[in-house]
């Protein structure tokens, strides 16, 4: 997830959480008969508060709140559901004295194909994403429950190291997620 998306999510969660905590704390203070809360509520002009829904501005204010809330919700959905595709990685080739653009998607597919050939692996899928501002080769591996995890980890680390060497030291991370199938029930 991009840093801006994370910060936007945390900001809205923080603001909403603070508002709910404040409202809840005030409600509890009133319930427990804390004098400042009771005094604050006693200062309210109750007939005026009761008449608020009958005011001319009330309906437009509700529609405005609905529109702003829906807009913020849609923006957050779009930002959170947007694809995290990487751009090409630029490598300098000293032999030809030129800059090469490397697409990371096929590299991630190659890492996935190599890991798919290991014993106990049922399937592997690779894709190139951006994780915390860093282009990442993300590989999801589905394996049988009896796989030797230590051996698989060693192969995955070796494959990631070879991919990093092939990319000529470009700042690209490799992430391998191992999903184990549930164990098979034994028959009597």
Helices and strands as residue ranges (DSSP letters): H 3-31, H 35-42, H 46-50, G 52-54, H 56-81, E 89-93, E 98-102, H 104-116, E 121-131, E 134-143, H 149-166, E 172-180
